[in-house]
Amino acid sequence: MLRRDVSQAMRYLIASLVLAAAWPAGHAAADAPEDILFDVYRNGSPFGEHTVRFRETDEGALQVDVDVSLRAGLGPITLFRYRHDSREVWEDGELVGLTAETYNDGNEMDVSLQGEAIPPLTLSSHWRGYQAGAEQVLNTETGEAMDVVIEDLGREVFQTPGGPVEANRIRITGTLTADLWYDDSGRWIGCAFQARGQDIRYVLRES
């Protein structure tokens, strides 16, 4: 039961959506955001990590590398493993390349999209933020569209390792319900959801 529930949960979490409007067109690679590094916990115990790293290429594009590594087990026995590595390339605020490799508890998927082959949908990599009312996005695991519901739950104080900050809370409902938090600069700072009693929580780490 744990393998199926966590697998479904992480499939949705990694395959959630992001609206392009959250990051304006024309945003230069020189303004690349700060790396986002999360430690992931399941019921309070270490579960893995989720990182988003940014760099400017020699051509002046923004390269975004998303790496997710999760494992649940009993001692040395692995009950569930998830691995996702993707690379986005942005030029003048426009996505021009997406590649991804995913291992989801025995299932492997590969995505490679370039230029006009990229559907006009926002990606599911979370770092660009969310807009309430969006109904469909591009799943970076599969390279296909995915249906979701996004709600803006307003502002609240969110606890980070560096102390409390004012944040915007977004709720995504699909195969599960996940809450995500973004600070006033639009930086992704937290995530939490539950799947059959398994509490999954992201804790921001110093980059």
C-alpha positions as CSV (number, residue, x, y, z in Angstrom):
1,M,0.0,0.0,0.0
2,L,2.9,2.4,0.8
3,R,4.5,1.8,-2.6
4,R,1.3,2.6,-4.5
5,D,0.2,5.6,-2.5
6,V,3.6,7.3,-2.3
7,S,4.2,6.6,-6.0
8,Q,0.8,8.2,-6.9
9,A,1.6,11.1,-4.6
10,M,5.0,11.8,-6.1
11,R,3.8,11.3,-9.6
12,Y,1.3,14.1,-9.1
13,L,3.6,16.3,-7.1
14,I,6.4,16.3,-9.7
15,A,3.7,16.4,-12.5
16,S,1.9,19.5,-11.1
17,L,1.8,22.7,-13.1
18,V,3.2,26.1,-13.3
19,L,1.9,29.2,-15.2
20,A,4.2,31.1,-17.4
21,A,2.6,34.4,-16.4
22,A,4.4,34.1,-13.0
23,W,7.8,34.9,-14.7
24,P,7.5,37.8,-17.2
25,A,8.6,37.4,-20.8
26,G,11.9,39.1,-21.4
27,H,13.3,38.1,-18.0
28,A,17.1,37.8,-18.7
29,A,19.3,35.0,-17.7
30,A,21.4,37.5,-15.8
31,D,18.5,37.7,-13.4
32,A,18.6,34.0,-12.8
33,P,16.9,33.1,-9.5
34,E,18.7,31.7,-6.4
35,D,18.9,27.9,-6.3
36,I,16.1,26.2,-4.5
37,L,17.1,23.2,-2.3
38,F,14.6,21.2,-0.3
39,D,15.0,18.3,2.1
40,V,12.0,16.0,1.8
41,Y,10.4,14.3,4.9
42,R,7.8,11.5,5.1
43,N,6.1,11.4,8.5
44,G,9.0,13.4,9.9
45,S,11.7,11.0,8.6
46,P,14.1,11.8,5.8
47,F,12.7,10.8,2.4
48,G,15.0,12.5,-0.1
49,E,15.6,15.8,-1.7
50,H,14.3,18.1,-4.4
51,T,16.5,20.7,-6.0
52,V,16.2,23.4,-8.6
53,R,19.4,24.9,-9.8
54,F,19.8,27.9,-12.2
55,R,22.7,29.0,-14.4
56,E,23.4,31.2,-17.4
57,T,24.7,29.4,-20.5
58,D,27.5,30.6,-22.7
59,E,24.8,31.6,-25.2
60,G,23.0,33.8,-22.6
61,A,20.0,31.4,-22.0
62,L,18.7,30.4,-18.6
63,Q,19.3,26.7,-17.8
64,V,17.2,25.2,-15.1
65,D,18.1,21.7,-13.7
66,V,15.5,20.0,-11.5
67,D,16.6,16.9,-9.6
68,V,14.4,14.8,-7.4
69,S,15.6,11.7,-5.5
70,L,13.2,10.0,-3.0
71,R,13.4,6.6,-1.2
72,A,11.3,4.8,1.3
73,G,12.3,1.5,2.9
74,L,12.8,-0.7,5.9
75,G,16.5,-0.5,6.7
76,P,18.5,-1.6,3.6
77,I,15.3,-2.9,1.9
78,T,13.9,-0.3,-0.6
79,L,10.1,-0.3,-0.8
80,F,9.8,2.8,-3.1
81,R,12.2,4.8,-5.2
82,Y,11.7,7.8,-7.3
83,R,14.2,9.7,-9.5
84,H,13.5,12.7,-11.8
85,D,16.1,14.7,-13.6
86,S,15.0,17.4,-16.0
87,R,16.6,20.4,-17.8
88,E,14.7,23.5,-19.1
89,V,16.3,26.0,-21.4
90,W,14.7,29.5,-21.5
91,E,15.5,32.3,-23.9
92,D,13.9,35.8,-23.3
93,G,11.3,34.2,-21.0
94,E,10.3,31.5,-23.6
95,L,10.9,27.8,-23.1
96,V,13.0,26.5,-26.0
97,G,14.1,23.1,-24.7
98,L,13.0,20.4,-22.3
99,T,14.6,17.1,-21.5
100,A,13.7,14.8,-18.7
101,E,14.4,11.3,-17.4
102,T,12.1,9.7,-14.7
103,Y,12.3,6.5,-12.8
104,N,9.1,5.9,-10.8
105,D,9.3,2.7,-8.8
106,G,10.2,0.5,-11.8
107,N,8.6,2.6,-14.5
108,E,10.9,4.7,-16.7
109,M,10.0,7.7,-18.9
110,D,12.0,10.0,-21.1
111,V,11.0,13.4,-22.6
112,S,12.8,15.4,-25.2
113,L,11.1,18.5,-26.6
114,Q,12.7,21.3,-28.6
115,G,11.4,24.6,-30.1
116,E,8.0,24.3,-31.8
117,A,7.5,20.8,-30.6
118,I,6.9,22.1,-27.1
119,P,3.2,22.5,-26.4
120,P,2.0,26.0,-25.4
121,L,1.5,25.0,-21.8
122,T,3.2,25.9,-18.6
123,L,5.6,23.3,-17.1
124,S,5.1,21.3,-13.9
125,S,8.5,22.2,-12.3
126,H,6.9,24.4,-9.6
127,W,9.6,27.1,-9.4
128,R,7.8,29.7,-11.6
129,G,4.7,29.9,-9.3
130,Y,1.0,29.2,-9.9
131,Q,-2.1,31.1,-11.0
132,A,-5.5,30.2,-9.7
133,G,-7.9,28.9,-12.3
134,A,-5.4,27.1,-14.5
135,E,-6.8,23.9,-15.8
136,Q,-4.0,22.2,-17.8
137,V,-0.2,22.2,-17.8
138,L,2.7,20.3,-19.4
139,N,3.7,17.3,-17.3
140,T,7.6,17.1,-17.4
141,E,7.5,13.4,-16.6
142,T,5.5,12.5,-19.7
143,G,5.7,15.5,-22.0
144,E,1.9,15.5,-22.2
145,A,-0.9,17.8,-20.9
146,M,-2.3,17.2,-17.4
147,D,-5.6,18.4,-15.9
148,V,-5.6,20.1,-12.5
149,V,-7.4,22.6,-10.3
150,I,-5.4,25.4,-8.7
151,E,-6.7,27.6,-5.8
152,D,-5.2,30.7,-4.3
153,L,-5.6,30.4,-0.5
154,G,-4.2,33.9,0.2
155,R,-1.3,35.1,2.4
156,E,-0.1,33.7,5.6
157,V,3.0,33.5,7.8
158,F,5.2,30.5,6.8
159,Q,8.0,29.1,8.9
160,T,11.4,28.6,7.2
161,P,14.7,27.6,8.7
162,G,15.6,31.3,8.5
163,G,12.5,32.3,10.4
164,P,8.9,33.3,9.6
165,V,8.1,35.0,6.3
166,E,5.0,36.3,4.6
167,A,4.0,33.9,1.9
168,N,1.4,33.2,-0.7
169,R,-0.3,29.7,-0.4
170,I,-1.4,27.8,-3.4
171,R,-3.4,24.6,-3.4
172,I,-3.3,22.1,-6.3
173,T,-5.9,19.4,-6.5
174,G,-5.5,16.4,-8.7
175,T,-4.8,12.8,-7.7
176,L,-4.1,14.4,-4.3
177,T,-4.2,17.8,-2.7
178,A,-0.9,19.6,-2.3
179,D,-0.2,23.0,-0.8
180,L,2.8,25.1,-1.9
181,W,4.1,28.4,-0.5
182,Y,5.9,31.3,-2.3
183,D,7.5,34.3,-0.7
184,D,7.0,37.9,-1.8
185,S,9.8,37.6,-4.4
186,G,7.9,34.6,-6.0
187,R,10.5,32.1,-4.7
188,W,9.2,28.6,-3.9
189,I,9.8,28.0,-0.2
190,G,7.6,25.1,0.9
191,C,5.3,22.2,0.0
192,A,3.2,19.7,2.0
193,F,0.6,17.1,1.2
194,Q,-0.8,13.8,2.6
195,A,-1.4,10.4,0.9
196,R,-3.2,7.8,3.0
197,G,-1.8,9.0,6.3
198,Q,1.7,9.6,4.9
199,D,2.7,13.3,5.5
200,I,5.1,14.6,3.0
201,R,6.8,17.9,3.8
202,Y,9.5,20.0,2.0
203,V,11.9,21.9,4.2
204,L,14.0,24.7,2.5
205,R,17.7,24.2,2.8
206,E,20.4,26.9,2.6
207,S,21.7,27.0,-1.1
